[in-house]
């Protein structure tokens, strides 16, 4: 026997089909996501519009008006439904008079955002009763969805003040305070003509833009006497949060400037933390920055101070330009020196150096890393600093120093298996080829045993492992003191015939085995002497040493398809080439296969295969550290 609840649910779905237009396709869903119905909208010609939404249906047979017009839901459930990619509507069916009330669920996620209770009562009004025009309203809402989700809407917005709870006079006070001349909001008395809902609750103001973006700010109803000044301040705080959330930087700066809001945010830590990235980004002429830095620094609010450093450090995301980054750090350093705070000063130097390192401004990076050590030599006992300084020294060509630091970092960071590869790199460029080969082997072996999510990119190191094997096999050079200029001088002293002789080429390599021109000569020698294996590896050695030469990478990629070549390296070659050259590699490959000599080569198929091989390079989060006592606070940010 079916239960009363089951019968009521079936009836609510049946009646829903009757009120929807014939062009709307209704599909009943499983309960896994808390969704009852999926609706897909077709036009009058029965063509798909691409508009789809979900419905959670709640039915009642109560005769009480209050029950018919309300639903009590757990706030966690409201938030779950609001987070789905598809818009979710909540429908309230009452069988007593066969009526539906409806609204978008995300609106109630905004309205319940500051509630300390576990549930929230959704209350419907007469405007939310389903009528013949309601389908057009839903159609319109869904059609304008992309306008708002893409944040391409324009100001001023049309706002409607809705007093849900609390004194009704608050609506009049806020309306008067906003007035008729606000540059961001035009008020209307007709809710159907508005796109921004300004909701007033007991001790809370909630903004809701078409149930897509919203913000909420509360006040203490017990300690504050509410007047138009306080309500306008609360409204502006909510509006600032809204503008920061939607990336409207021009309007954000204009609002803060015109209403002199900066000081109030600097003393309101939670809001400041939220709007900080956009606050800095909108300050194109550094009007806000000096005050932000000094206020936060002097407030002893270490978390915000660090957060500010982190946001500035992320300037390479084009959020903040270089001049602003430098302005920030220079001011911060002066403040640290003024207050004789070496802990903050060394951290500022370190983060400043890290910023320059991420932008490949290596001389300045080294300068500030050096200042870090001089200010606080305990940095030399920190594994991450050894690792990062080793990487910097490698970049500026100080390979032996880099090797020493990487070795120390490995001892301190035994779980960091990628250090085996970077240490191998430093050994290789220091001229210690046999030991470098051993560490590449260790890295590749261990890396292959890790879970896929924890594996590091191995492409370049697989190539270097093969190349060092080849170098040692043809030359017996296992270790050397590399002398690039001596190798160049030796090469210049060779006549044309000697440049083609194997022993003379090996002689140059014995002075510097990583001298690219010597590998070019060996390539020509192998070609003349019909050694395809050596020919390809000599070209690959040039590609690895020169790094940013897309034409060489393209050529060696094509060589992998030929018989007698080392063709099991294509995957590693393609991903290493793309890492260093990005789309220039693919463009070079495209130009190469268009040449007449490759007219019988299935170039387009090969290019598609190459593109399918490319993986996004594994990115490691940047870290910002602030030392406060014995342990650092570490903040990680994805690039």
N, C-alpha and C positions, 0 to 999 in steps of 0.2 A: 504494500500500500504506500502510495506516494505521500510525503509529508506536506503539510500546509505551506512550509517555506519553499519546497521544491515547486509546487504548483504556482506560487506567487512569482518565483524567478522565471518560470517558463512564460507566464503571462506577460511579464515585463519585457521580455525579449520579443515576444509576438507583437505586442503593441508598438514596440519601437520600430519594427519593420513597417507598420502602418503609417507612422508619422513622418518617416524619412522619404525623400523624393525617390522615384522609381530608378533614377540613375545611380543611386548610392548602393553599392554592394556591401552587404553585411555578412561578416563571417564570425561565427562563435569561436572563441579562443579557449585554450586550456587555462587552468587556474595557476600555472606555475609562476607567472609574472604578476598575478593579481589583476589580470585584464580579462574582461568578459567578452568584449566585442571589438572587432577590427572593422573599420569602415573605409572603403575606397571610393572616391568620388569620380564618376564619369560625367562627361558633358552630355548635352541633349542629343548629340549624334552618336552617343555610346562609345566615345573615344576616351581613353584614360587621360586624366588631368595630372596625374602624379601626386595628387593630394590624398593623404592617408592619415587617419587618426585613430586612437584607441579610446575605448570607453570602459570605465568601471561603473557597473550598474548596481544601484542599491534600491531595493523595493520595500514597501510597507503597505499594510492594509489599515493603518491607524486612521481614525476619524479626527484626531487632534491636529489642528492647523500647525502647531509648533513642531510636531513630529513629522508632518508631511514636508515641511520646509527645512529640515535640518538633518545632518548626519554627524554622529560623533565618530571620529577616526583617530587611530594612533598617529602621532606626529611622525614617527619613523616610517609608517606606511605612506603618509602623504609625501614625505621626502623621497621615498623609493619611486613612487609613481612619477614624481616631478622630474626625476633624473633620466628617464627614458629618452632615447633619441627622438621617438615619435611623440607628438603632443597627446596628452591624455586628458579627456574630459570626464567629469564626474556627473552622472545622471541619477536623479532621485525620482523614482516612480511611486505614485500612490494609487492603489487600485480603487480606493473609495470614490474618487472622481475622475480616474483614468487620466491623470496629468503627470507631466515630467517637468522638473526643474533641472537646470544644467549650468555648468561653469567649467573653466579650465582649472585643473588641479594645481597647477604651478602657482596660481594666485594665492592659494592657501598655504603653500610652502613659504611664501614671503610673509603672509600674515601671521603665521605661527612661529616665525624664526626666533623671536625673543621669548617665547613662552617657556615657563619653567615646569609646565605640566607635561604629562606623557601623552595626552590626547587633546584634540582640538575639535570644537563643534563648528562644522560648516553650516552657515545659515544662508538660505536663499531668500531673495526678495521677488517682488512681482516682475521686475525687469528680466528675471532669469527663468520665467515660466516659458515653456516651449509653445510657440505660436507659429503660424504659417511662415512668417518672415525669418524665423530662427535659422533655417537651413542656409539662407543667404548670408546671415551673419557669420556662421561657421565657415562657409565658403570664402568669405571676405577675409576672415582672420587667418585662414590657412594660406591664402594667396599672398597676403602681406607678410607672412612669416619670414621669408628670405630677406625682405627689406630690413627687418629688425635684427635678425640673427647675424646678418652680415655687417651690422652696425653702420649702415649707410643712410640712416634716417637723418633728417635735418632739424635744426632748431629755428624758431621756437616750437616747442611741443605744446599741444593743447591739453591742459590739465583740468581734472575734475576732483574737487575735494569731497571725500566720502567719509562722513563721521560714523564709524561703526560702533564705537563705545566711548565712554567718557563724556564730559560736558559738551553739549551741543554748541555752546558759545565758542568753543575752540575753533570750530569751522569758520565762524564769522571773524574771529581774531586773525586766523591765518590768511583768510581771503583778503582781509584789509591790509595785512602786512605785505603780502605778495604784490597786491595792487594791480594796476593795469599797465605798468611800464617795465615789468621784469623782462630782461632780454632773452631769457631761456624759456619762459613759461607764459602762455596766454590762458587765462582761466575761462572756463565755461560752466554754465549751470546745467547743461545737458550732457549726461554721462555718455550717451551714444555718440556724441561728437568728439569725445576725448580719446587720446591714445596713451596718456599718462594718468594713472589713478593715484591720487594722493590720499592715502587712508589714515585716518586718525583713530587710534585706539586709546585705551586707558594707559597713559605713560609711554606711548609709542607712536611713531610716525613711519609708515611703510609706503614706499614708492613702488609702483608696478607698471612697467611698460609692456602692455599687450601680453602679459603672462610669459614674458621672455627674459627681461632683465628687471631686477628690483634691488632695493636697498632698504635698510631699516635702522633707525636710531631711536633710542629710548631716553626717558628722563625720569627722575625720581619724583613721583607725584606727591610724596610726603614732605620733601624738603624744599620744593620749589613752588613759588606762587606763579602760576602760568599766566603770561601776558603775551602780547603780540611780538615783543622783542625776542622772548625765549622761543616761541613757536617758529619765528622766522629763522633763528639760529639753528634749531633742530632741523628744519626743512632744508637749510643750506648744507648742513652736515650730511644729510641723506642724499642730497643732490650731488655733493662732491664725491661720495662713495659711488653713486650711480655713474657719474662721468668717468671716474677712474676705472670702473668695471667695464665700461663700453669703449674705453680708449679715446674719448673725446678731449684731446689735450688742449686744443685751442680754447674751447669753452671752459675747461677746468681752470686754466690760467686766468681767463677773463673773470670768472666768478670769484676766485680767491682774491684777485687784485681789486675788483670793483667793490667788494663788500669787506675787504680787509680781514680775511678769514685765517691768514697764515698763523698768527699767534695762537688762536684757539686750537688749531690742530697740533701745534708743537707741544702743547701741554696735555693733549689727549692721546696717550700712547697707543691704544688699540687702533684708532682710526689712522693715526700716522703710519703705523706699521703696514696697514693695508694699502694706503694711497701712495706710499713713498716712491715706488718705481715710476708711476705716472707723474707724480709731483715734480720729480727731478727732470723727467723727460720733457715736460711742458715748459720748463724754465729755460728757454732757449737763450736768454740774455743774462743768465746768472743773477737774477734779482733775488730769488728765494735762497739759492744755495749757501751763501755765507751765513745767513741766519740759521738755516737748518743745521749746518755743521756745528756751529758754536753752541747752539741750544742743546742739541743732542749730546754733544761731548760733555758739556758742563753739567748735564742732568744726571750723569753717572748711570744712565740707562744703557748698560753694556750691550744688551741684545739689539736694541735699535741702532746703536752706534755701529755694531758689527754688520747689521743688516744693511745699513747705508753703505758701508764699505763694499759689501757684496754686490749691491745693485750697481754701484759705480764700476766695480770690477767687471761686471757683465756688459761693459760698454761696447764690446765687439759684437753684440747682438744688434747694434745700431740703435739701441735704446738711448745711449748717451754718447756724445762724440768725445774725441780725444782731448780737446781743449778743456772740456768740463771735468773730465777725469783728472787731468793734471791740476786744474784749479782746486779740486777737492783735496787731493793728496797733499799738495803744497800747503794749503791752509791747515789741514789736519796735522801735518808735521810741525808747523810753527806753533800750533797749540800745545802739542806734546812737549816740545822743547821749553815753551814758556812755563808749563806746569811741572816740568822735570819728571815726567812720567815715562821712564825708559821702557816699561812693558808695552804701553800703547805705541811708543815711538818705534820700537823694533818691529812690532806687528804692522804698523803703517809702512815702514820700509819694505818689509817682506811682501805685503800685498801689492805695493806699488811696483816692486820688481816683477812680481808674478803677472801683473797687468801688462807690463812691457814685454815680458817673455811671450805671452799669448799673442802679442801683436808682432813678434819677431823683431822688435827693436832691442837687439841683443846687448849693445853696449850699455844702454841705460838699465836694462834688466840686471846686468852684471854689477853695475854701479850700486844699485839699491840692495842687491843681495849682499854685496860686500859691506854696505852700511849696516845691514841687519846683523851681521856677525860682529862687527865692531861695537855695536850698541848692546848686544846680548849674545855672548859667545856660546851660550847653552844651545843655540840653534844647531851647532855642529854635532850635538848629541841626539838630534831628532831625525828619525829615519826618513820622514817625508822631505825634510829640508835637504838631506844628503842626496836623496833621489832626484829632487827637482834641480838642485845645483849641478849634479852630475849631468843631467840632461842639457842644462844651459851650457856647461863647459864643452860638452860634445858638439853643440850647435856652433860654438865659436872656434872649434878646431883644437881645443886643448884636451886631446884624447887621453893622455896618460893620467891627468888629474881626474878626468871623468871616470876612467877605469877604477881608480882607487876609491872614489866615492861610491860608485855602484857596488863594489865589492863589500864595503862597509854597510851599505843599505840592505844588501841581501842577508847579511848576518842579523840585522835588526828586523827585517820583514820577511821571515821565512815563508809566510803564506802567499806572498806576492810572486807568483811564478813568472809573470811578465818581465820581472827584473832579470831573469836568466837571459832573456832575449836582448834586452838593452845593454846588459853587461857584455854579452857576446859581441854586440855592435861596437862598443867602445874598445874591446880587445882587438877586433878586426882592424879598426882604423888606427889603433896603436901599433899595428904590425905584428901582433901575437896571433897568427892565423890558426895554428893548431889548437890552442886553448879556446879560441873563439869558436872553432868548429865543434869542440866538445860541448860548449855551452849552448850553441844552437841545437845540437842533438838532444841535450837534456831538456831544453824548452819544448821542442817539438814532440818529444816522447811524452812528457808530463801533460802537455796541453791536450794531446789526443785522448788522454784518459779522463779529462774533466767533463762534467756535465755540459751539455751544449750551451746552456745559458751562461756558464762561467768560462767558456773558452775564449782565448784571445785571438786576434787576427794573426795568422801565422804565415801569410803569403810571402812577404818579403824575406822572412827568415828561412823559409824552405828554399828559396832561390839562392840565398847567400850560403846556405849549407852545401848545395850542389856546386856553387862556384868555388868555394874554398877547397872542396875536395879536388876539383879540377886543377886549381892553381898548384896545390901541393903535389899532385900526381905528375904534372908536366915540368915542374921546376925544383922540387924538393925544398922550396922555401917555406919553412914552418914558422919562422920568427925573424924579424928584421927591425932595424932602426930606419924608419921611412924617411927618405930625403927627396922630396919632390923636386926641388930646384936642381939637385945633382942629377936626377933622372932626366930632367929636361936638357941639361947641359950635355949629358952623355948622348942623348938622342940627336942633338944638333951636331955633334961631332961625327956622326955616322954618315957615310956617303950613300948614294941612291941604291947601290947594290947591297950594302950592308943592312939597309932598312928592310930588306926582303929575306934576311937570313935568320933562321930560328934561334941560333945561339946568341946572336946580337940582341934580338928582342928579349930573350930571357935575361940577358945581362942588364937591360934597362929595368926589367921587373925585379931583378935582385937588388936594385937600389930602392925602388918603390913599386911594390906589386899592385898598388892601387892607382897607378898613373894611367889615365884613360887612353892617351895616345898610343901607349905600348899595346893595349888591347885592340886598338884599331889596326895596328900593324900586324898583330897576330891573327886578326880576322882575315886580312888580305892574304897572309901566308897560308892559312887553312883553306881558303877558297882556291888558291892556286894549286895546292897539294891535295885537293879533293878529300878534305877532312870535314865532312858536314857537321859532325858532333862538335869539334873544336870551333868551327866557323860560327855555329849558333851560340855557343857558350861565350865566345869572345865578344859577340854583339851584345849578349845579355849582360856581360860584365860592364860594358860601356853604359848600358841603360841604367844599371844599378848605381854606378858611380856618378853619372851625370843627373840622374833622377828626373829632372823636369824637361825631358826631351821627348815629346809625344811621337815624333816621327820614328825614332829608334824603337820605342815600345811597340808601335804599330807594325814595323817591319819584323821584329822578332816574334810577334804574335802570329803573323802569317807563316813564318818559318816553322812554327810548331805543327803545321798541317802537313808538312812534307815528310816523306819517308826518310829514314836514317837520321832524322833530327830528334832532339829530346822533346817528344811531344806530350809527355805526362806533366809538363810544367805550365800548360796553357792557363789553367784556372788560377794559379798563383801569379802568373805574369799579368793577366788581365786585371786582377784586383789590385796588384801593386801599381800598375800603370795608371789605373783610375784614381788611386789614392793620391798620386803625385801630380797627375795632369788633368784629372776630371774629364770634362767633355772635350777638351783639346785632344785627348787620346782617341776618342771615338771619331772626331772630325778628321784626325790624321789617318785613321784606319779607312775612313770613307774615301778620302783622297787617294790613298794608296791602291785600293781595289778598283778604282776607276781608271787606272793606267792601262795602256794597251797590253802590256806584258801580262796582265792578269785577266784578259778578256775571257779566257776559258776557266777561270777560277770562279767558283760559286760564291761571289763576294757578298751578295745580299743575305744569303743563308748564313754565311760565316758571321756577318755583322750582327744578325739577329741572335745567333748563338752566343757571341761575345757579350751582348747586352744582357742576355738571360743569366750569364755567369756572375755578373757584377753584384756584389753585396754591399749594403751600406756599411762604411767603415765603423768599427766598434768605437764608441765615444766614451771617454772616462769623465766622470763629473769633476768640475773644478771644486776646489776646496778653499774656504776662507776660514782662518783660525784667529781666535782671540784668546790670548793666555790670561787667565784670571786665577791666580794661585798656582797650584802644581799641575793642573790638567787643562788642556785647551778645550774651548768650545769650538766644535767643527761644524761648518755649514757646507753642504754639498749642493751644487747646482748643475743641472744638466746643460750641456752646451746647446 
